[in-house]
């Protein structure tokens, strides 16, 4: 009897390859389920896994059968009930109930296939195809990030870095260099000995034969004393630390928490920014996030206060833009950082403050940022702030984007539209 012992390195996840193949095959179903989950989930459950249901008809495997073969002539009767492509139910099956199958006394059903995807897989599908646009400035952010690169070979190193091929090549070159003249002399003496031995026995010079034999033995001994491999021959792969360039990026998150933003609107804004925060955390290891909340005045806050504080007040949007401008000037010079902005509001603003917002964006923010996105969360008609921002978009069409969110189901599609990968022309 033969035994198969599985010694794969992935341990408990021995079906990893098959699972990845399965996820690729049913990618469309999973992405649809992820999109639906983003609409129905609470803020605290945004980054958890999900149960995916796939109809049985979509997981059927193709089956190959032997055909009848030969030349067959038969007449098939027509019908008035079915056309090509119709699915004929099993005998005794009563409609479609439950998970897609019907009650049956034969013990057979047509239930949907349900499986669980992990948190990691859920986030993979949720953020697939998204990126920060216009990521072009590259700088070294500190000296703590390095990568090891090959830098030739060294005569010293650890056994784990020994280059066997290079060492054997060096040993062979050393032996050739040290023994080439001896081997040439050896060949000449062997040829002379062969000629002397080929003479008639009466004409041979025995003393010469003995001398030649001693010299040949001496040369072979000297050649054999050359070691096959010497410490000098050992070559090691040389690895050196090289600073690793990385993108220095900062994302400014501006959220309106004024009294005009009711709790439902604030929850939708928090959902949008939580999606953005998860996306940045997952995709960009060295991206910093600056949280700014504003009503009549703006304040830089931490993550906890940004998402869960219930502060409220009037509405002056320019206060947030002024604070963003000041932080940019003090901490994030545009010559070194990729600067991004994302703003969420219901569109309400104090009197003539919208024109002030327009001036700040045009003169102080947009010339220095890579991308700025504005999301207006309201079912009402657009107000002055939207009109001012439209004029900003007309001036910076590639770096300024704006969308409207009416209810929960719009958040995820709008987020993907704002941060989807741009295909180069």
C-alpha positions in Angstrom: 0.0 0.0 0.0 1.2 3.5 -0.9 1.1 6.4 1.6 1.2 10.0 0.7 2.6 12.3 3.4 1.7 16.0 3.0 4.8 18.0 4.0 3.8 21.4 2.6 4.9 24.4 4.6 1.6 26.1 4.9 0.6 23.9 7.8 -3.0 24.1 8.8 -3.9 26.0 5.6 -3.1 23.1 3.3 -5.8 24.1 0.9 -4.5 27.7 0.4 -3.8 27.2 -3.3 -7.2 25.6 -4.0 -8.9 28.4 -2.0 -7.2 31.1 -3.9 -8.2 29.5 -7.2 -11.8 29.2 -6.0 -11.8 32.9 -5.0 -10.5 33.9 -8.4 -13.1 31.8 -10.2 -16.1 33.3 -8.3 -14.6 36.8 -8.0 -17.7 38.5 -9.5 -20.1 36.9 -6.9 -17.8 37.8 -4.0 -17.3 41.4 -5.1 -21.1 41.8 -5.4 -21.6 40.4 -1.9 -18.9 42.7 -0.5 -20.6 45.7 -2.1 -23.9 44.7 -0.6 -22.3 44.1 2.8 -20.8 47.6 2.8 -24.4 49.1 2.7 -25.8 47.0 5.5 -23.0 47.0 8.0 -22.5 49.2 11.0 -19.4 51.3 11.4 -17.8 49.0 13.9 -18.2 46.0 11.5 -16.8 47.5 8.4 -13.6 45.4 8.4 -14.9 42.0 9.4 -15.3 38.9 7.2 -18.5 38.0 5.3 -20.6 34.9 4.4 -20.8 34.6 0.6 -23.7 32.7 -1.0 -23.3 31.4 -4.6 -26.2 29.8 -6.5 -25.7 26.1 -7.2 -26.2 26.6 -10.9 -23.0 28.7 -11.0 -20.8 26.1 -9.4 -21.6 23.2 -11.6 -18.6 21.6 -13.1 -18.5 20.7 -16.8 -18.9 16.9 -17.5 -17.5 15.1 -20.5 -19.4 12.0 -21.7 -18.8 9.6 -24.6 -21.1 10.4 -27.5 -23.1 7.7 -29.3 -20.7 7.8 -32.3 -21.3 6.8 -35.8 -24.0 8.1 -38.1 -27.4 8.3 -36.4 -30.6 9.4 -38.1 -33.6 10.0 -35.9 -36.6 12.4 -35.8 -37.1 14.4 -32.5 -40.6 15.6 -31.8 -41.1 19.3 -31.1 -42.9 20.8 -28.2 -44.9 23.9 -27.2 -43.5 24.4 -23.7 -39.7 24.6 -23.9 -37.2 26.4 -26.0 -33.4 26.1 -26.1 -31.8 27.1 -22.8 -34.8 26.3 -20.5 -34.1 24.5 -17.3 -36.4 21.5 -16.6 -37.0 20.9 -12.9 -36.5 17.6 -11.3 -39.5 15.3 -11.1 -41.3 16.0 -7.8 -39.7 19.4 -7.2 -42.1 22.0 -6.1 -41.0 25.5 -6.9 -38.0 27.3 -5.5 -38.0 27.9 -1.8 -35.5 28.3 1.0 -32.0 28.4 -0.3 -32.9 28.1 -4.0 -34.2 24.5 -3.9 -37.6 22.9 -3.3 -39.1 20.3 -1.0 -38.5 16.7 -2.2 -39.1 13.2 -0.9 -35.9 12.0 -2.7 -33.4 13.6 -0.3 -32.0 15.9 -3.1 -32.0 19.7 -3.0 -30.6 22.6 -5.0 -29.4 24.8 -2.1 -27.0 27.7 -2.6 -23.3 27.1 -1.7 -22.4 29.3 1.3 -18.8 29.9 2.5 -17.0 32.4 4.8 -14.3 34.7 3.6 -11.8 36.1 6.2 -11.2 39.7 7.2 -8.1 39.8 5.1 -9.9 38.5 2.0 -12.9 40.8 2.6 -10.6 43.9 2.6 -8.8 42.6 -0.5 -12.0 42.5 -2.5 -13.3 45.8 -0.9 -10.2 47.8 -2.0 -9.3 46.0 -5.2 -8.4 48.4 -8.0 -8.1 51.4 -5.7 -5.2 53.7 -5.4 -4.2 57.2 -4.5 -4.0 59.1 -7.8 -1.1 61.2 -8.9 1.4 59.5 -6.6 4.5 61.0 -8.2 6.8 62.6 -5.6 9.3 60.2 -4.3 11.4 61.0 -1.2 13.3 59.1 1.5 11.2 59.2 4.6 13.9 58.7 7.4 16.6 56.1 7.4 14.8 53.3 9.1 13.6 51.7 5.9 16.2 49.7 4.0 16.3 46.8 1.6 19.1 44.2 1.1 20.5 44.2 -2.4 23.2 42.1 -4.1 26.5 43.8 -4.3 28.9 41.2 -5.8 30.9 38.7 -3.9 33.1 38.7 -0.8 35.9 36.5 0.6 34.3 36.6 4.0 30.7 35.8 5.1 28.4 33.4 6.8 28.0 29.8 5.6 24.4 30.5 4.6 25.6 33.0 2.0 28.2 30.7 0.4 28.1 30.8 -3.4 29.0 27.2 -4.3 29.3 27.8 -8.1 31.5 30.9 -7.7 33.7 29.1 -5.1 34.3 26.0 -7.3 35.1 28.3 -10.2 37.7 30.1 -8.1 39.2 26.8 -6.9 39.4 25.5 -10.4 41.1 28.8 -11.6 43.6 28.6 -8.7 44.5 25.0 -9.5 45.0 25.8 -13.1 47.2 28.8 -12.3 49.4 26.8 -9.8 49.8 23.6 -11.8 49.8 24.7 -15.5 53.6 24.7 -15.8 54.0 21.5 -13.9 51.3 19.8 -16.0 53.1 21.0 -19.2 56.4 19.6 -18.0 54.7 16.4 -16.9 53.3 15.9 -20.4 56.7 16.5 -22.0 58.4 14.0 -19.6 55.6 11.4 -20.3 56.0 11.8 -24.0 59.8 11.4 -23.7 59.4 8.3 -21.5 57.0 6.8 -24.0 59.5 7.4 -26.8 62.3 5.9 -24.8 60.2 2.8 -24.0 59.2 2.5 -27.6 62.8 1.9 -28.6 64.3 -1.5 -29.2 65.3 -3.1 -25.8 68.9 -3.3 -26.9 69.0 0.5 -27.5 67.1 1.6 -24.3 68.9 3.7 -21.7 67.8 2.3 -18.4 69.4 5.1 -16.4 67.4 7.6 -18.4 64.2 5.6 -17.9 64.8 5.6 -14.2 65.5 9.4 -14.1 62.4 10.1 -16.2 60.2 7.9 -13.9 61.5 9.7 -10.8 60.9 13.2 -12.2 57.4 12.2 -13.3 56.6 10.8 -9.9 57.9 14.0 -8.3 55.8 16.2 -10.5 52.7 14.2 -9.9 53.3 14.4 -6.1 53.7 18.2 -6.3 50.5 18.5 -8.4 48.6 16.3 -5.9 49.6 18.5 -3.0 47.6 21.4 -4.4 44.4 21.3 -2.4 41.1 20.9 -4.3 39.4 23.7 -2.3 41.2 26.3 -0.2 39.9 28.9 2.2 41.0 31.5 -0.3 38.6 30.0 -2.9 35.4 30.5 -0.8 33.2 33.2 -2.2 30.1 34.6 -0.4 27.2 36.6 -1.7 27.7 40.1 -0.6 24.5 41.9 0.6 24.4 45.6 1.5 21.7 47.8 3.0 20.3 50.3 0.6 17.8 53.0 1.6 14.4 52.1 0.2 12.6 55.0 -1.4 9.0 55.3 -0.3 6.1 57.6 -0.9 5.6 60.2 1.8 1.9 60.9 1.7 -0.5 62.7 4.0 -4.3 62.6 3.8 -6.3 65.4 5.3 -9.8 64.3 6.3 -12.2 67.2 6.8 -15.7 66.5 8.3 -18.5 68.9 9.0 -20.1 68.3 12.4 -22.3 71.3 12.5 -25.9 71.4 13.6 -27.2 71.1 10.0 -25.7 67.7 9.8 -28.2 65.4 11.5 -27.1 62.1 13.0 -27.9 60.0 10.0 -25.8 62.4 7.8 -22.9 62.3 10.2 -23.0 58.5 10.3 -22.8 58.4 6.5 -19.8 60.8 6.6 -18.1 58.7 9.2 -18.7 55.6 7.0 -17.0 57.3 4.1 -14.0 58.4 6.1 -13.7 55.0 7.8 -13.6 53.4 4.4 -10.9 55.9 3.5 -9.0 55.3 6.7 -9.1 51.5 6.3 -7.9 51.9 2.7 -5.0 54.0 3.6 -3.9 51.8 6.5 -4.1 48.7 4.3 -2.5 50.0 1.1 0.0 52.6 2.2 2.3 51.8 5.2 3.8 55.2 5.4 0.8 57.4 4.8 -0.1 59.8 7.6 -3.6 60.9 8.3 -4.7 64.3 9.7 -8.3 64.4 11.1 -10.0 67.8 11.1 -13.5 68.4 12.5 -15.2 71.7 12.0 -18.4 73.7 12.8 -17.9 77.4 13.3 -14.2 76.6 14.1 -12.0 73.8 13.1 -9.9 71.5 15.3 -7.3 68.8 14.6 -8.4 65.7 16.5 -7.3 62.1 16.9 -8.9 59.1 15.3 -11.1 58.3 18.3 -12.6 61.8 18.6 -13.0 62.2 14.8 -15.2 59.1 14.5 -17.1 59.1 17.8 -17.3 62.6 19.2 -20.7 64.3 19.2 -19.6 67.9 19.1 -21.9 70.2 17.1 -22.4 73.9 16.3 -22.8 76.3 13.4 -21.2 76.0 9.9 -18.1 77.8 8.6 -16.4 75.5 6.2 -13.5 77.8 5.5 -12.2 77.3 9.1 -11.3 73.7 8.1 -9.6 74.8 4.9 -7.6 77.4 6.8 -6.4 74.9 9.4 -5.5 72.5 6.6 -3.5 75.2 4.9 -1.6 76.1 8.1 -0.8 72.4 8.9 0.5 72.0 5.3 2.8 75.0 5.6 4.1 74.0 9.1 4.5 70.2 8.8 4.0 68.9 5.2 6.0 70.9 2.6 4.7 70.2 -0.9 8.2 69.7 -2.2 8.5 66.5 -0.1 5.0 65.2 0.5 2.2 63.8 -1.6 -0.7 65.8 -0.1 -4.3 64.6 -0.4 -7.6 66.0 0.9 -11.0 64.5 1.4 -13.9 66.6 2.6 -17.5 65.6 3.6 -20.3 68.1 4.2 -24.0 68.5 3.7 -23.5 71.6 1.6 -24.7 74.1 4.2 -22.4 77.1 4.9 -22.5 80.5 6.6 -23.5 83.3 4.3 -20.7 84.4 2.0 -18.1 81.9 3.4 -18.4 79.7 0.3 -16.5 82.3 -1.8 -13.8 82.3 0.9 -13.5 78.5 0.5 -13.2 79.0 -3.3 -10.3 81.5 -2.8 -8.4 79.3 -0.3 -8.7 76.2 -2.5 -7.7 78.0 -5.7 -4.7 80.0 -4.2 -3.4 78.0 -1.3 -4.4 74.3 -1.4 -5.0 73.0 -5.0 -1.6 74.2 -6.4 0.1 72.0 -3.7 -2.1 68.9 -3.5 -2.1 65.8 -5.6 -5.8 65.1 -5.3 -8.8 66.6 -3.4 -12.2 65.0 -3.2 -15.4 66.5 -1.9 -18.4 64.5 -0.9 -21.8 66.2 -0.4 -24.2 64.2 1.7 -27.6 65.4 1.1 -30.8 64.5 -0.7 -31.6 68.3 -1.2 -30.6 70.5 -4.1 -27.1 71.8 -4.2 -26.3 75.1 -2.5 -23.6 77.8 -2.9 -20.8 75.6 -1.6 -21.3 73.0 -4.4 -21.4 75.8 -7.0 -18.1 77.3 -5.8 -16.5 73.8 -5.8 -17.7 73.2 -9.4 -15.7 76.2 -10.4 -12.7 74.8 -8.6 -13.1 71.5 -10.5 -13.3 73.4 -13.8 -9.8 74.9 -13.1 -8.3 71.6 -11.7 -10.2 68.8 -13.5 -7.6 66.1 -12.9 -6.9 66.9 -9.3 -10.3 67.8 -7.9 -13.3 65.4 -7.8 -16.8 65.8 -6.2 -19.7 63.5 -5.8 -23.1 63.4 -4.0 -24.2 60.8 -1.6 -28.0 60.5 -0.9 -28.2 57.4 1.2 -26.1 54.5 2.5 -26.0 52.5 -0.7 -24.2 55.3 -2.5 -21.2 55.4 -0.1 -19.2 52.5 -1.4 -19.8 53.2 -5.2 -18.9 56.8 -4.7 -15.7 55.9 -2.7 -14.6 53.5 -5.5 -15.3 56.1 -8.1 -13.2 58.7 -6.3 -10.2 56.5 -5.7 -10.3 54.0 -8.6 -7.1 53.4 -10.6 -6.8 55.8 -13.5 -5.7 54.0 -16.7 -2.9 55.8 -18.5 -3.8 56.9 -22.0 
